[in-house]
């Protein structure tokens, strides 16, 4: 599926974004605006430009910085490669957090179903009580972390 490009000048300019002389933050802003205006995804644009979508995503990652912050980090001694790796790592970690969060929710739902199912069985013993206490402590810690995280946002 090819994207509809109304303005060939804009598209040609996007092709020129591959050049290293363009400031990474400016490149990110241009690409993000283009994606928004054209209502297309990073993958669609990558196909159209015939470059890996990960390259475009890496370019877009720089949009999380201001030009001033980018320049300050470079001035303080961070290389562009280190900055790139940091931005990519932050994005990847957020994706992993989301995946792990979904997996945790799935496991919690399953645990609740199992506990509910087992409540009618009289097979409980002291080991069951110990495990329930451990579960309570773990859930309290999880609740505290979730509360701290939502307060930070």
Biotite code that builds the C-alpha atoms (Angstrom):
import biotite.structure as struc

atoms = struc.array([
    struc.Atom([0.000, 0.000, 0.000], chain_id="A", res_id=1, res_name="UNK", atom_name="CA", element="C"),
    struc.Atom([1.570, 3.238, -1.149], chain_id="A", res_id=2, res_name="UNK", atom_name="CA", element="C"),
    struc.Atom([1.013, 6.444, 0.760], chain_id="A", res_id=3, res_name="UNK", atom_name="CA", element="C"),
    struc.Atom([-0.639, 9.356, -0.961], chain_id="A", res_id=4, res_name="UNK", atom_name="CA", element="C"),
    struc.Atom([1.917, 12.104, -1.247], chain_id="A", res_id=5, res_name="UNK", atom_name="CA", element="C"),
    struc.Atom([0.267, 15.330, -2.315], chain_id="A", res_id=6, res_name="UNK", atom_name="CA", element="C"),
    struc.Atom([3.323, 17.493, -2.132], chain_id="A", res_id=7, res_name="UNK", atom_name="CA", element="C"),
    struc.Atom([6.323, 16.066, -3.997], chain_id="A", res_id=8, res_name="UNK", atom_name="CA", element="C"),
    struc.Atom([8.543, 18.856, -2.680], chain_id="A", res_id=9, res_name="UNK", atom_name="CA", element="C"),
    struc.Atom([7.861, 17.763, 0.892], chain_id="A", res_id=10, res_name="UNK", atom_name="CA", element="C"),
    struc.Atom([8.546, 14.142, -0.036], chain_id="A", res_id=11, res_name="UNK", atom_name="CA", element="C"),
    struc.Atom([11.787, 15.053, -1.775], chain_id="A", res_id=12, res_name="UNK", atom_name="CA", element="C"),
    struc.Atom([12.776, 17.035, 1.301], chain_id="A", res_id=13, res_name="UNK", atom_name="CA", element="C"),
    struc.Atom([12.117, 13.946, 3.437], chain_id="A", res_id=14, res_name="UNK", atom_name="CA", element="C"),
    struc.Atom([14.430, 11.969, 1.186], chain_id="A", res_id=15, res_name="UNK", atom_name="CA", element="C"),
    struc.Atom([17.081, 14.635, 1.847], chain_id="A", res_id=16, res_name="UNK", atom_name="CA", element="C"),
    struc.Atom([16.701, 14.040, 5.607], chain_id="A", res_id=17, res_name="UNK", atom_name="CA", element="C"),
    struc.Atom([19.151, 11.167, 5.267], chain_id="A", res_id=18, res_name="UNK", atom_name="CA", element="C"),
    struc.Atom([21.969, 13.709, 5.073], chain_id="A", res_id=19, res_name="UNK", atom_name="CA", element="C"),
    struc.Atom([24.093, 13.969, 8.210], chain_id="A", res_id=20, res_name="UNK", atom_name="CA", element="C"),
    struc.Atom([24.265, 17.783, 8.070], chain_id="A", res_id=21, res_name="UNK", atom_name="CA", element="C"),
    struc.Atom([20.660, 18.071, 9.255], chain_id="A", res_id=22, res_name="UNK", atom_name="CA", element="C"),
    struc.Atom([20.336, 18.553, 13.020], chain_id="A", res_id=23, res_name="UNK", atom_name="CA", element="C"),
    struc.Atom([18.859, 15.346, 14.529], chain_id="A", res_id=24, res_name="UNK", atom_name="CA", element="C"),
    struc.Atom([16.250, 17.200, 16.601], chain_id="A", res_id=25, res_name="UNK", atom_name="CA", element="C"),
    struc.Atom([15.100, 19.240, 13.584], chain_id="A", res_id=26, res_name="UNK", atom_name="CA", element="C"),
    struc.Atom([14.925, 16.027, 11.529], chain_id="A", res_id=27, res_name="UNK", atom_name="CA", element="C"),
    struc.Atom([12.760, 14.442, 14.230], chain_id="A", res_id=28, res_name="UNK", atom_name="CA", element="C"),
    struc.Atom([10.404, 17.413, 14.343], chain_id="A", res_id=29, res_name="UNK", atom_name="CA", element="C"),
    struc.Atom([10.006, 17.413, 10.552], chain_id="A", res_id=30, res_name="UNK", atom_name="CA", element="C"),
    struc.Atom([9.329, 13.688, 10.400], chain_id="A", res_id=31, res_name="UNK", atom_name="CA", element="C"),
    struc.Atom([6.881, 13.737, 13.313], chain_id="A", res_id=32, res_name="UNK", atom_name="CA", element="C"),
    struc.Atom([4.951, 16.592, 11.715], chain_id="A", res_id=33, res_name="UNK", atom_name="CA", element="C"),
    struc.Atom([4.925, 14.820, 8.355], chain_id="A", res_id=34, res_name="UNK", atom_name="CA", element="C"),
    struc.Atom([3.653, 11.581, 9.923], chain_id="A", res_id=35, res_name="UNK", atom_name="CA", element="C"),
    struc.Atom([0.923, 13.541, 11.672], chain_id="A", res_id=36, res_name="UNK", atom_name="CA", element="C"),
    struc.Atom([-0.067, 15.554, 8.584], chain_id="A", res_id=37, res_name="UNK", atom_name="CA", element="C"),
    struc.Atom([-0.144, 12.540, 6.275], chain_id="A", res_id=38, res_name="UNK", atom_name="CA", element="C"),
    struc.Atom([-1.677, 10.267, 8.955], chain_id="A", res_id=39, res_name="UNK", atom_name="CA", element="C"),
    struc.Atom([0.823, 7.510, 8.232], chain_id="A", res_id=40, res_name="UNK", atom_name="CA", element="C"),
    struc.Atom([2.974, 5.266, 10.378], chain_id="A", res_id=41, res_name="UNK", atom_name="CA", element="C"),
    struc.Atom([6.735, 5.075, 10.660], chain_id="A", res_id=42, res_name="UNK", atom_name="CA", element="C"),
    struc.Atom([6.613, 1.762, 8.787], chain_id="A", res_id=43, res_name="UNK", atom_name="CA", element="C"),
    struc.Atom([4.638, 3.251, 5.906], chain_id="A", res_id=44, res_name="UNK", atom_name="CA", element="C"),
    struc.Atom([7.079, 6.119, 5.562], chain_id="A", res_id=45, res_name="UNK", atom_name="CA", element="C"),
    struc.Atom([10.014, 3.711, 5.740], chain_id="A", res_id=46, res_name="UNK", atom_name="CA", element="C"),
    struc.Atom([8.582, 1.651, 2.890], chain_id="A", res_id=47, res_name="UNK", atom_name="CA", element="C"),
    struc.Atom([8.027, 4.762, 0.815], chain_id="A", res_id=48, res_name="UNK", atom_name="CA", element="C"),
    struc.Atom([11.561, 6.060, 1.444], chain_id="A", res_id=49, res_name="UNK", atom_name="CA", element="C"),
    struc.Atom([13.011, 2.570, 1.087], chain_id="A", res_id=50, res_name="UNK", atom_name="CA", element="C"),
    struc.Atom([14.901, 2.675, 4.384], chain_id="A", res_id=51, res_name="UNK", atom_name="CA", element="C"),
    struc.Atom([14.527, 0.536, 7.525], chain_id="A", res_id=52, res_name="UNK", atom_name="CA", element="C"),
    struc.Atom([11.699, 1.614, 9.814], chain_id="A", res_id=53, res_name="UNK", atom_name="CA", element="C"),
    struc.Atom([14.114, 1.360, 12.748], chain_id="A", res_id=54, res_name="UNK", atom_name="CA", element="C"),
    struc.Atom([16.164, 4.163, 11.176], chain_id="A", res_id=55, res_name="UNK", atom_name="CA", element="C"),
    struc.Atom([13.139, 6.446, 11.027], chain_id="A", res_id=56, res_name="UNK", atom_name="CA", element="C"),
    struc.Atom([12.152, 5.465, 14.570], chain_id="A", res_id=57, res_name="UNK", atom_name="CA", element="C"),
    struc.Atom([15.683, 6.298, 15.714], chain_id="A", res_id=58, res_name="UNK", atom_name="CA", element="C"),
    struc.Atom([15.397, 9.689, 14.008], chain_id="A", res_id=59, res_name="UNK", atom_name="CA", element="C"),
    struc.Atom([12.018, 10.323, 15.651], chain_id="A", res_id=60, res_name="UNK", atom_name="CA", element="C"),
    struc.Atom([13.497, 9.455, 19.075], chain_id="A", res_id=61, res_name="UNK", atom_name="CA", element="C"),
    struc.Atom([15.583, 12.638, 18.936], chain_id="A", res_id=62, res_name="UNK", atom_name="CA", element="C"),
    struc.Atom([12.304, 14.565, 19.095], chain_id="A", res_id=63, res_name="UNK", atom_name="CA", element="C"),
    struc.Atom([12.223, 13.866, 22.828], chain_id="A", res_id=64, res_name="UNK", atom_name="CA", element="C"),
    struc.Atom([15.034, 16.413, 23.176], chain_id="A", res_id=65, res_name="UNK", atom_name="CA", element="C"),
    struc.Atom([15.169, 20.114, 22.495], chain_id="A", res_id=66, res_name="UNK", atom_name="CA", element="C"),
    struc.Atom([17.942, 21.441, 20.309], chain_id="A", res_id=67, res_name="UNK", atom_name="CA", element="C"),
    struc.Atom([19.389, 23.151, 23.382], chain_id="A", res_id=68, res_name="UNK", atom_name="CA", element="C"),
    struc.Atom([19.368, 19.952, 25.441], chain_id="A", res_id=69, res_name="UNK", atom_name="CA", element="C"),
    struc.Atom([20.918, 17.996, 22.551], chain_id="A", res_id=70, res_name="UNK", atom_name="CA", element="C"),
    struc.Atom([23.684, 20.566, 22.132], chain_id="A", res_id=71, res_name="UNK", atom_name="CA", element="C"),
    struc.Atom([24.285, 20.674, 25.908], chain_id="A", res_id=72, res_name="UNK", atom_name="CA", element="C"),
    struc.Atom([24.688, 16.891, 26.077], chain_id="A", res_id=73, res_name="UNK", atom_name="CA", element="C"),
    struc.Atom([27.133, 16.945, 23.173], chain_id="A", res_id=74, res_name="UNK", atom_name="CA", element="C"),
    struc.Atom([29.038, 19.833, 24.761], chain_id="A", res_id=75, res_name="UNK", atom_name="CA", element="C"),
    struc.Atom([29.252, 17.882, 28.034], chain_id="A", res_id=76, res_name="UNK", atom_name="CA", element="C"),
    struc.Atom([31.042, 15.090, 26.203], chain_id="A", res_id=77, res_name="UNK", atom_name="CA", element="C"),
    struc.Atom([28.314, 12.664, 25.203], chain_id="A", res_id=78, res_name="UNK", atom_name="CA", element="C"),
    struc.Atom([28.882, 11.373, 21.693], chain_id="A", res_id=79, res_name="UNK", atom_name="CA", element="C"),
    struc.Atom([26.056, 11.206, 19.162], chain_id="A", res_id=80, res_name="UNK", atom_name="CA", element="C"),
    struc.Atom([26.371, 7.429, 19.227], chain_id="A", res_id=81, res_name="UNK", atom_name="CA", element="C"),
    struc.Atom([25.975, 7.336, 23.041], chain_id="A", res_id=82, res_name="UNK", atom_name="CA", element="C"),
    struc.Atom([23.015, 9.687, 22.853], chain_id="A", res_id=83, res_name="UNK", atom_name="CA", element="C"),
    struc.Atom([21.426, 7.556, 20.153], chain_id="A", res_id=84, res_name="UNK", atom_name="CA", element="C"),
    struc.Atom([21.882, 4.398, 22.242], chain_id="A", res_id=85, res_name="UNK", atom_name="CA", element="C"),
    struc.Atom([20.410, 6.103, 25.305], chain_id="A", res_id=86, res_name="UNK", atom_name="CA", element="C"),
    struc.Atom([17.327, 7.267, 23.427], chain_id="A", res_id=87, res_name="UNK", atom_name="CA", element="C"),
    struc.Atom([16.837, 3.853, 21.840], chain_id="A", res_id=88, res_name="UNK", atom_name="CA", element="C"),
    struc.Atom([17.298, 2.128, 25.198], chain_id="A", res_id=89, res_name="UNK", atom_name="CA", element="C"),
    struc.Atom([14.691, 4.390, 26.830], chain_id="A", res_id=90, res_name="UNK", atom_name="CA", element="C"),
    struc.Atom([12.187, 3.576, 24.076], chain_id="A", res_id=91, res_name="UNK", atom_name="CA", element="C"),
    struc.Atom([12.922, -0.146, 24.283], chain_id="A", res_id=92, res_name="UNK", atom_name="CA", element="C"),
    struc.Atom([12.629, -0.170, 28.070], chain_id="A", res_id=93, res_name="UNK", atom_name="CA", element="C"),
    struc.Atom([9.221, 1.506, 27.871], chain_id="A", res_id=94, res_name="UNK", atom_name="CA", element="C"),
    struc.Atom([8.096, -1.139, 25.389], chain_id="A", res_id=95, res_name="UNK", atom_name="CA", element="C"),
    struc.Atom([9.399, -3.877, 27.703], chain_id="A", res_id=96, res_name="UNK", atom_name="CA", element="C"),
    struc.Atom([7.627, -2.265, 30.687], chain_id="A", res_id=97, res_name="UNK", atom_name="CA", element="C"),
    struc.Atom([4.374, -2.271, 28.739], chain_id="A", res_id=98, res_name="UNK", atom_name="CA", element="C"),
    struc.Atom([4.809, -5.941, 27.754], chain_id="A", res_id=99, res_name="UNK", atom_name="CA", element="C"),
    struc.Atom([5.731, -6.958, 31.299], chain_id="A", res_id=100, res_name="UNK", atom_name="CA", element="C"),
    struc.Atom([2.811, -4.962, 32.672], chain_id="A", res_id=101, res_name="UNK", atom_name="CA", element="C"),
    struc.Atom([0.407, -6.778, 30.354], chain_id="A", res_id=102, res_name="UNK", atom_name="CA", element="C"),
    struc.Atom([1.942, -10.126, 31.330], chain_id="A", res_id=103, res_name="UNK", atom_name="CA", element="C"),
    struc.Atom([1.657, -9.250, 35.030], chain_id="A", res_id=104, res_name="UNK", atom_name="CA", element="C"),
    struc.Atom([-2.012, -8.320, 34.563], chain_id="A", res_id=105, res_name="UNK", atom_name="CA", element="C"),
    struc.Atom([-2.641, -11.647, 32.794], chain_id="A", res_id=106, res_name="UNK", atom_name="CA", element="C"),
    struc.Atom([-0.963, -13.585, 35.614], chain_id="A", res_id=107, res_name="UNK", atom_name="CA", element="C"),
    struc.Atom([-2.882, -11.665, 38.296], chain_id="A", res_id=108, res_name="UNK", atom_name="CA", element="C"),
    struc.Atom([-6.210, -12.398, 36.575], chain_id="A", res_id=109, res_name="UNK", atom_name="CA", element="C"),
    struc.Atom([-5.307, -16.085, 36.331], chain_id="A", res_id=110, res_name="UNK", atom_name="CA", element="C"),
    struc.Atom([-4.255, -16.137, 40.003], chain_id="A", res_id=111, res_name="UNK", atom_name="CA", element="C"),
    struc.Atom([-7.550, -14.580, 41.062], chain_id="A", res_id=112, res_name="UNK", atom_name="CA", element="C"),
    struc.Atom([-9.452, -17.171, 39.026], chain_id="A", res_id=113, res_name="UNK", atom_name="CA", element="C"),
    struc.Atom([-7.471, -20.008, 40.625], chain_id="A", res_id=114, res_name="UNK", atom_name="CA", element="C"),
    struc.Atom([-7.928, -18.620, 44.141], chain_id="A", res_id=115, res_name="UNK", atom_name="CA", element="C"),
    struc.Atom([-11.652, -18.167, 43.580], chain_id="A", res_id=116, res_name="UNK", atom_name="CA", element="C"),
    struc.Atom([-11.944, -21.695, 42.233], chain_id="A", res_id=117, res_name="UNK", atom_name="CA", element="C"),
    struc.Atom([-9.977, -23.183, 45.147], chain_id="A", res_id=118, res_name="UNK", atom_name="CA", element="C"),
    struc.Atom([-11.932, -21.357, 47.882], chain_id="A", res_id=119, res_name="UNK", atom_name="CA", element="C"),
    struc.Atom([-14.563, -24.086, 47.996], chain_id="A", res_id=120, res_name="UNK", atom_name="CA", element="C"),
    struc.Atom([-11.998, -26.820, 48.674], chain_id="A", res_id=121, res_name="UNK", atom_name="CA", element="C"),
    struc.Atom([-11.146, -27.637, 52.300], chain_id="A", res_id=122, res_name="UNK", atom_name="CA", element="C"),
    struc.Atom([-7.523, -28.651, 51.567], chain_id="A", res_id=123, res_name="UNK", atom_name="CA", element="C"),
    struc.Atom([-5.921, -25.589, 53.178], chain_id="A", res_id=124, res_name="UNK", atom_name="CA", element="C"),
    struc.Atom([-3.005, -25.964, 55.564], chain_id="A", res_id=125, res_name="UNK", atom_name="CA", element="C"),
    struc.Atom([-0.312, -23.848, 57.221], chain_id="A", res_id=126, res_name="UNK", atom_name="CA", element="C"),
    struc.Atom([1.650, -23.757, 53.968], chain_id="A", res_id=127, res_name="UNK", atom_name="CA", element="C"),
    struc.Atom([-1.360, -22.133, 52.299], chain_id="A", res_id=128, res_name="UNK", atom_name="CA", element="C"),
    struc.Atom([-1.490, -19.460, 55.007], chain_id="A", res_id=129, res_name="UNK", atom_name="CA", element="C"),
    struc.Atom([2.246, -18.737, 54.566], chain_id="A", res_id=130, res_name="UNK", atom_name="CA", element="C"),
    struc.Atom([1.792, -18.353, 50.812], chain_id="A", res_id=131, res_name="UNK", atom_name="CA", element="C"),
    struc.Atom([-1.201, -16.045, 51.309], chain_id="A", res_id=132, res_name="UNK", atom_name="CA", element="C"),
    struc.Atom([0.906, -13.817, 53.590], chain_id="A", res_id=133, res_name="UNK", atom_name="CA", element="C"),
    struc.Atom([3.692, -13.727, 50.973], chain_id="A", res_id=134, res_name="UNK", atom_name="CA", element="C"),
    struc.Atom([1.143, -12.824, 48.325], chain_id="A", res_id=135, res_name="UNK", atom_name="CA", element="C"),
    struc.Atom([-0.246, -10.033, 50.517], chain_id="A", res_id=136, res_name="UNK", atom_name="CA", element="C"),
    struc.Atom([3.245, -8.590, 51.038], chain_id="A", res_id=137, res_name="UNK", atom_name="CA", element="C"),
    struc.Atom([4.072, -8.800, 47.345], chain_id="A", res_id=138, res_name="UNK", atom_name="CA", element="C"),
    struc.Atom([0.797, -7.175, 46.355], chain_id="A", res_id=139, res_name="UNK", atom_name="CA", element="C"),
    struc.Atom([1.386, -4.384, 48.890], chain_id="A", res_id=140, res_name="UNK", atom_name="CA", element="C"),
    struc.Atom([4.807, -3.695, 47.348], chain_id="A", res_id=141, res_name="UNK", atom_name="CA", element="C"),
    struc.Atom([3.317, -3.753, 43.850], chain_id="A", res_id=142, res_name="UNK", atom_name="CA", element="C"),
    struc.Atom([0.552, -1.364, 44.907], chain_id="A", res_id=143, res_name="UNK", atom_name="CA", element="C"),
    struc.Atom([3.119, 1.040, 46.383], chain_id="A", res_id=144, res_name="UNK", atom_name="CA", element="C"),
    struc.Atom([5.172, 0.983, 43.171], chain_id="A", res_id=145, res_name="UNK", atom_name="CA", element="C"),
    struc.Atom([2.084, 1.608, 41.043], chain_id="A", res_id=146, res_name="UNK", atom_name="CA", element="C"),
    struc.Atom([1.059, 4.492, 43.295], chain_id="A", res_id=147, res_name="UNK", atom_name="CA", element="C"),
    struc.Atom([4.541, 6.031, 43.111], chain_id="A", res_id=148, res_name="UNK", atom_name="CA", element="C"),
    struc.Atom([4.609, 5.653, 39.338], chain_id="A", res_id=149, res_name="UNK", atom_name="CA", element="C"),
    struc.Atom([1.219, 7.310, 38.851], chain_id="A", res_id=150, res_name="UNK", atom_name="CA", element="C"),
    struc.Atom([2.211, 10.174, 41.164], chain_id="A", res_id=151, res_name="UNK", atom_name="CA", element="C"),
    struc.Atom([5.328, 10.786, 39.041], chain_id="A", res_id=152, res_name="UNK", atom_name="CA", element="C"),
    struc.Atom([3.280, 10.993, 35.839], chain_id="A", res_id=153, res_name="UNK", atom_name="CA", element="C"),
])
